[in-house]
Amino acid sequence: MNSCLVLINPNRTPHQIHKLKKLLRSNHPVEILETASREAFLKGVSDFCKSPLKHLLVWGGDGTAHDAINVLMEHSVGKEKSIGFLRGGSGNGIQDSYEVPFFLRSQIKAYFESIQKGYTVEVDLLQIENGTRKEYGQLMGIGFDVRLLQRRNSRKHSSNGQVKAGFWNYFLSGVLTFLTEPLRDGRIYQLDFEEGKYALRGTRINAETPFTRLHLASDAPMIELGTRPYYGRLFKVCPDVVCNRGFLEAYLFNFQTKWDVVRDINYLWNGWHHRINRRFARQEKPIIQRFEVKRGWITSEEPFPYHIDGELRLCDQQSVPPPLPGMESFSTRQGYTLRIEIVPKVLNFLVPGVFYRKFHPFDQEAILIP
């Protein structure tokens, strides 16, 4: 553990931070840095990148993880260093995706074992380009979840003006958004996917249709693209992803009515899309569509909000996606465009043994020839 830095992002649970530091100092010789602001946290990650330390553990939620990942990418640390994530947020979707234990003592024990035994996994990232701005993450989306985040961020403490933290504010914001706003945001998104396939996972049959280029117009209430399955608190929004497959997965949630959402909320939360699709197909309704692709473009006629790892952004840069096949001689579909591309196996994530062993089933019993 003397090659590890534990970097603590400021939050509203000082008793948990006190417990974390006490457990670390009583059991492991580790360097601990508690930051007082986001700027100090970013500097702490930057200093780690320049240091001889090999492992970084960050305490925080999905936003903290997102910030740390982007600083690591900015410094191009590649496979030389690794990063792990302790549960310090209200959502912890990235921690859920890599099977980080729930109890603090168990988290420390798991990561101590991982550092000792070298339990790291090379993971893919999404590269999202908004005009000239470039950002990295493992999950991005547009539609209903963005409006939920906007409402959550509007709910602030009267005393200090800060956004109310915690899962209950997120949950209440979701309920209010669902009850008071339409299911769709009124936009038609033009989607272009390259080098991939449409892939249906069903209850009785699976279906795949490969393509070099696919263009779709979609008014789906929610569209998610990811390289990790979980979002928020155990919401399995991208259930079929593999963190280092070399493809990003896109899901179009084509719910037609709010009643459909209410009726299938348990299936939706647990990622049981095949059960939802079975009923929708029988009723001749649009199903939840899933794609595995190398890159894609999302275009709208007007600026649109989106999220990366739960952090709100605005696509406000006009650009032109590549022309459709057979239409190369003239420009079409000008508008506001995001470009999303997979960056394969670009960072080392420090992961618990229970996750690592699922990706290395033959370490003790066979010789694996790549």
C-alpha positions as CSV (number, residue, x, y, z in Angstrom):
1,M,0.0,0.0,0.0
2,N,3.0,2.3,0.2
3,S,2.7,2.7,-3.6
4,C,-0.9,4.0,-3.2
5,L,-2.5,7.4,-2.7
6,V,-6.0,7.7,-1.3
7,L,-7.5,11.0,-2.5
8,I,-10.6,12.2,-0.7
9,N,-13.0,14.5,-2.4
10,P,-14.9,16.9,-0.1
11,N,-18.5,15.9,0.6
12,R,-21.2,16.2,3.2
13,T,-20.4,13.0,5.2
14,P,-17.4,14.0,7.4
15,H,-18.1,11.1,9.8
16,Q,-17.5,8.6,7.0
17,I,-14.3,10.4,6.0
18,H,-13.1,10.2,9.6
19,K,-13.9,6.5,9.7
20,L,-12.1,5.9,6.4
21,K,-8.9,7.7,7.6
22,K,-9.0,5.8,10.9
23,L,-9.3,2.4,9.2
24,L,-6.5,3.2,6.7
25,R,-4.1,4.5,9.3
26,S,-4.6,1.7,11.7
27,N,-4.1,-1.1,9.1
28,H,-2.2,0.1,6.1
29,P,0.8,2.4,5.4
30,V,-0.8,4.6,2.8
31,E,-0.6,8.2,1.8
32,I,-3.9,10.1,2.4
33,L,-4.8,13.5,0.9
34,E,-8.1,15.1,1.9
35,T,-9.0,18.0,-0.5
36,A,-11.1,21.0,0.4
37,S,-12.4,21.8,-3.1
38,R,-12.9,20.4,-6.6
39,E,-9.9,22.4,-7.8
40,A,-7.7,20.9,-5.1
41,F,-9.0,17.4,-5.9
42,L,-8.1,17.9,-9.6
43,K,-4.6,19.1,-8.6
44,G,-4.2,16.1,-6.4
45,V,-4.9,13.8,-9.3
46,S,-2.5,15.8,-11.5
47,D,0.2,15.5,-8.9
48,F,-0.3,11.8,-8.6
49,C,0.2,11.5,-12.4
50,K,3.6,13.1,-12.0
51,S,4.6,11.1,-9.0
52,P,6.2,7.6,-8.7
53,L,3.1,6.2,-7.0
54,K,1.3,3.5,-9.0
55,H,-2.2,3.3,-7.5
56,L,-4.8,5.9,-6.9
57,L,-7.9,5.3,-4.8
58,V,-10.5,8.0,-4.9
59,W,-13.3,8.6,-2.4
60,G,-16.4,10.1,-4.0
61,G,-19.3,9.4,-6.4
62,D,-19.6,9.2,-10.1
63,G,-18.7,12.9,-10.6
64,T,-15.5,12.4,-8.6
65,A,-14.6,9.3,-10.7
66,H,-15.4,11.3,-13.9
67,D,-13.0,14.1,-12.9
68,A,-10.2,11.7,-11.9
69,I,-10.5,9.7,-15.2
70,N,-10.3,12.9,-17.3
71,V,-7.2,14.1,-15.5
72,L,-5.5,10.7,-16.0
73,M,-6.4,10.9,-19.7
74,E,-5.1,14.5,-19.9
75,H,-1.7,13.2,-18.6
76,S,-1.8,10.2,-20.8
77,V,-0.8,7.8,-18.0
78,G,-1.8,4.8,-20.0
79,K,-1.1,1.4,-18.3
80,E,1.6,2.7,-16.0
81,K,-0.8,3.6,-13.2
82,S,-4.2,2.3,-12.0
83,I,-7.2,3.8,-10.4
84,G,-9.9,2.4,-8.0
85,F,-13.0,3.9,-6.6
86,L,-14.3,3.9,-3.0
87,R,-18.0,4.5,-2.3
88,G,-18.3,8.1,-1.3
89,G,-21.2,9.4,-3.3
90,S,-25.0,9.1,-3.4
91,G,-25.1,7.1,-6.6
92,N,-21.9,5.1,-6.9
93,G,-22.8,3.7,-10.4
94,I,-19.1,3.1,-11.3
95,Q,-18.6,1.3,-8.0
96,D,-21.6,-0.9,-8.6
97,S,-20.3,-1.7,-12.1
98,Y,-17.0,-3.0,-10.8
99,E,-18.5,-4.9,-7.8
100,V,-17.0,-2.7,-5.1
101,P,-18.3,-3.9,-1.7
102,F,-20.8,-1.8,0.2
103,F,-19.2,-1.7,3.7
104,L,-16.2,0.5,4.1
105,R,-14.0,-2.0,5.9
106,S,-14.7,-4.6,3.2
107,Q,-13.8,-2.0,0.5
108,I,-10.4,-1.4,2.1
109,K,-9.8,-5.1,2.5
110,A,-10.7,-5.7,-1.1
111,Y,-8.4,-3.0,-2.5
112,F,-5.6,-4.0,-0.2
113,E,-5.8,-7.5,-1.7
114,S,-6.0,-6.0,-5.3
115,I,-2.8,-3.9,-4.8
116,Q,-0.9,-6.8,-3.3
117,K,-1.9,-9.3,-6.1
118,G,-2.1,-6.8,-9.0
119,Y,-5.8,-7.1,-9.7
120,T,-6.2,-4.6,-12.5
121,V,-8.4,-4.7,-15.6
122,E,-7.8,-2.6,-18.8
123,V,-11.0,-0.8,-19.5
124,D,-12.6,1.1,-22.4
125,L,-13.7,4.7,-22.3
126,L,-16.1,6.8,-24.3
127,Q,-14.6,9.8,-26.0
128,I,-17.2,12.5,-26.4
129,E,-16.5,15.4,-28.7
130,N,-18.7,18.5,-28.5
131,G,-17.2,20.9,-31.1
132,T,-13.6,21.3,-30.1
133,R,-14.2,20.1,-26.5
134,K,-13.2,16.5,-25.7
135,E,-14.2,14.6,-22.6
136,Y,-14.0,11.0,-21.4
137,G,-16.4,8.8,-19.5
138,Q,-18.1,5.4,-19.2
139,L,-21.7,6.5,-19.6
140,M,-23.6,9.2,-21.4
141,G,-27.2,9.8,-22.1
142,I,-29.9,12.2,-23.4
143,G,-33.6,12.5,-22.7
144,F,-35.5,11.8,-19.5
145,D,-32.5,11.2,-17.2
146,V,-31.0,14.5,-18.2
147,R,-34.3,16.3,-17.2
148,L,-34.2,14.4,-13.9
149,L,-30.7,15.7,-13.3
150,Q,-31.7,19.2,-14.2
151,R,-34.5,19.1,-11.6
152,R,-32.2,17.5,-9.0
153,N,-29.7,20.3,-9.5
154,S,-32.5,22.9,-9.1
155,R,-33.4,21.6,-5.7
156,K,-31.0,23.5,-3.4
157,H,-30.6,24.1,0.4
158,S,-32.1,27.5,1.4
159,S,-29.3,28.1,3.8
160,N,-26.2,27.8,1.6
161,G,-27.7,27.5,-2.0
162,Q,-25.9,24.2,-2.6
163,V,-27.6,21.3,-4.4
164,K,-29.2,18.9,-2.0
165,A,-27.1,15.8,-1.9
166,G,-28.2,12.2,-1.4
167,F,-30.2,9.5,-3.0
168,W,-33.6,10.8,-1.8
169,N,-33.2,14.1,-3.6
170,Y,-32.4,12.1,-6.8
171,F,-35.4,9.8,-6.2
172,L,-37.8,12.6,-5.4
173,S,-36.6,14.6,-8.5
174,G,-37.3,11.5,-10.6
175,V,-40.8,11.1,-9.3
176,L,-41.6,14.8,-9.8
177,T,-40.2,14.8,-13.3
178,F,-42.2,11.7,-14.2
179,L,-45.4,13.1,-12.8
180,T,-45.2,16.7,-14.1
181,E,-43.4,16.5,-17.4
182,P,-44.1,14.6,-20.7
183,L,-42.3,11.4,-21.3
184,R,-40.4,12.8,-24.4
185,D,-38.6,16.1,-24.6
186,G,-40.0,16.9,-28.1
187,R,-36.7,16.5,-30.0
188,I,-36.0,14.2,-32.9
189,Y,-32.4,13.0,-32.8
190,Q,-30.5,11.9,-35.9
191,L,-28.3,9.0,-34.9
192,D,-25.4,7.7,-37.0
193,F,-23.6,4.5,-36.0
194,E,-20.5,3.0,-37.6
195,E,-18.8,-0.4,-37.5
196,G,-21.2,-2.3,-35.4
197,K,-24.4,-4.3,-35.2
198,Y,-27.9,-4.3,-33.9
199,A,-28.0,-6.9,-31.2
200,L,-31.2,-8.2,-29.6
201,R,-31.0,-10.4,-26.5
202,G,-34.3,-12.1,-26.1
203,T,-36.0,-14.5,-23.7
204,R,-36.1,-17.3,-26.3
205,I,-34.1,-16.1,-29.3
206,N,-31.3,-13.6,-30.0
207,A,-30.9,-11.6,-33.2
208,E,-28.0,-9.7,-34.7
209,T,-27.7,-7.5,-37.8
210,P,-24.2,-6.2,-38.6
211,F,-23.7,-2.9,-40.5
212,T,-20.9,-0.6,-41.7
213,R,-23.1,2.5,-41.3
214,L,-26.6,2.9,-39.9
215,H,-28.7,6.1,-39.8
216,L,-31.8,6.4,-37.5
217,A,-34.2,9.2,-36.6
218,S,-35.3,8.7,-33.0
219,D,-37.7,10.4,-30.5
220,A,-37.0,7.8,-27.8
221,P,-37.6,9.2,-24.3
222,M,-34.1,8.1,-23.2
223,I,-31.0,7.1,-25.1
224,E,-27.9,5.8,-23.2
225,L,-24.4,4.9,-24.4
226,G,-22.1,3.1,-22.1
227,T,-19.1,0.9,-21.3
228,R,-20.4,0.1,-17.8
229,P,-23.8,-1.3,-16.8
230,Y,-24.9,0.7,-13.7
231,Y,-26.1,4.3,-13.3
232,G,-27.2,5.9,-10.1
233,R,-27.9,3.4,-7.4
234,L,-27.9,-0.1,-8.9
235,F,-29.9,1.1,-12.0
236,K,-28.7,-1.4,-14.6
237,V,-29.2,0.9,-17.6
238,C,-26.8,-0.9,-20.0
239,P,-27.1,-4.5,-18.8
240,D,-25.1,-6.2,-21.6
241,V,-21.9,-4.2,-21.7
242,V,-18.4,-5.6,-21.2
243,C,-15.9,-3.1,-19.9
244,N,-13.2,-4.0,-22.4
245,R,-14.9,-5.5,-25.4
246,G,-13.8,-2.6,-27.7
247,F,-17.4,-1.5,-28.5
248,L,-19.7,1.1,-27.0
249,E,-23.2,0.0,-26.4
250,A,-26.2,2.2,-27.3
251,Y,-29.7,1.6,-25.9
252,L,-32.8,3.3,-27.3
253,F,-35.6,3.1,-24.7
254,N,-38.7,3.4,-26.9
255,F,-41.4,3.5,-24.3
256,Q,-44.6,4.9,-25.7
257,T,-46.5,5.8,-22.6
258,K,-45.9,6.4,-18.9
259,W,-48.0,3.4,-18.0
260,D,-45.5,1.2,-19.9
261,V,-42.8,2.6,-17.7
262,V,-44.7,2.1,-14.5
263,R,-45.7,-1.4,-15.5
264,D,-42.1,-2.5,-16.2
265,I,-40.2,-0.4,-13.7
266,N,-38.8,-3.4,-11.9
267,Y,-37.7,-5.0,-15.2
268,L,-36.2,-1.7,-16.3
269,W,-34.3,-1.1,-13.1
270,N,-32.8,-4.6,-13.1
271,G,-31.8,-4.5,-16.8
272,W,-34.2,-7.3,-17.8
273,H,-34.9,-5.7,-21.2
274,H,-35.7,-9.1,-22.7
275,R,-38.8,-9.4,-20.5
276,I,-40.0,-5.9,-21.5
277,N,-39.3,-6.6,-25.2
278,R,-41.2,-9.9,-25.2
279,R,-44.4,-8.1,-24.2
280,F,-43.8,-5.1,-26.5
281,A,-43.1,-7.4,-29.4
282,R,-46.4,-9.3,-28.8
283,Q,-48.3,-6.0,-28.7
284,E,-46.5,-4.7,-31.8
285,K,-44.9,-1.8,-29.9
286,P,-41.4,-0.5,-30.5
287,I,-38.9,-2.4,-28.3
288,I,-35.8,-1.4,-26.4
289,Q,-33.1,-1.4,-29.2
290,R,-29.5,-2.3,-28.5
291,F,-26.4,-1.6,-30.6
292,E,-22.7,-2.4,-30.4
293,V,-20.7,0.1,-32.3
294,K,-17.2,1.7,-32.6
295,R,-18.4,5.3,-33.0
296,G,-21.5,7.4,-33.4
297,W,-22.9,10.8,-33.9
298,I,-26.0,12.4,-32.3
299,T,-27.5,15.4,-34.1
300,S,-30.3,17.7,-33.3
301,E,-31.6,20.9,-35.0
302,E,-31.2,22.8,-31.7
303,P,-28.8,22.7,-28.8
304,F,-29.5,19.9,-26.4
305,P,-28.4,18.8,-22.9
306,Y,-26.7,15.5,-22.1
307,H,-24.9,13.9,-19.3
308,I,-21.5,12.2,-18.9
309,D,-21.3,9.9,-15.9
310,G,-24.2,12.0,-14.3
311,E,-22.5,15.3,-15.0
312,L,-24.7,17.7,-17.0
313,R,-23.4,19.2,-20.3
314,L,-24.9,21.2,-23.2
315,C,-24.2,20.4,-26.9
316,D,-24.1,23.9,-28.2
317,Q,-21.6,23.6,-31.1
318,Q,-22.8,23.3,-34.6
319,S,-21.1,20.7,-36.8
320,V,-21.9,18.4,-39.7
321,P,-21.9,14.6,-39.2
322,P,-20.4,12.5,-42.1
323,P,-22.8,12.3,-45.1
324,L,-24.9,9.2,-45.6
325,P,-23.7,6.6,-48.1
326,G,-24.6,7.7,-51.6
327,M,-25.0,11.3,-50.5
328,E,-21.3,12.3,-50.3
329,S,-21.6,15.0,-52.9
330,F,-23.6,17.4,-50.7
331,S,-23.9,18.3,-47.1
332,T,-27.0,17.2,-45.1
333,R,-28.4,17.3,-41.6
334,Q,-26.5,20.3,-40.4
335,G,-27.1,20.9,-36.7
336,Y,-25.7,20.4,-33.2
337,T,-23.7,17.2,-33.1
338,L,-22.0,15.1,-30.5
339,R,-19.4,12.6,-31.7
340,I,-18.9,9.5,-29.5
341,E,-16.1,7.0,-30.0
342,I,-14.8,4.0,-28.1
343,V,-11.2,4.2,-26.8
344,P,-10.3,0.6,-26.1
345,K,-8.4,-0.6,-23.1
346,V,-7.0,2.8,-22.4
347,L,-6.8,2.8,-18.5
348,N,-6.1,0.3,-15.8
349,F,-8.8,0.1,-13.2
350,L,-7.9,-1.4,-9.8
351,V,-10.8,-3.8,-9.1
352,P,-11.8,-6.2,-6.3
353,G,-10.8,-9.8,-6.6
354,V,-14.4,-10.9,-7.1
355,F,-14.5,-8.8,-10.3
356,Y,-11.0,-9.6,-11.5
357,R,-11.4,-13.4,-11.3
358,K,-14.4,-13.3,-13.6
359,F,-12.1,-11.8,-16.3
360,H,-9.3,-14.3,-15.6
361,P,-10.9,-17.7,-15.2
362,F,-7.9,-19.6,-16.4
363,D,-5.1,-18.1,-14.3
364,Q,-4.6,-21.2,-12.2
365,E,-5.6,-24.0,-14.6
366,A,-4.6,-23.3,-18.1
367,I,-2.3,-21.4,-20.5
368,L,-4.2,-18.8,-22.4
369,I,-2.6,-18.1,-25.8
370,P,-3.8,-14.7,-27.2
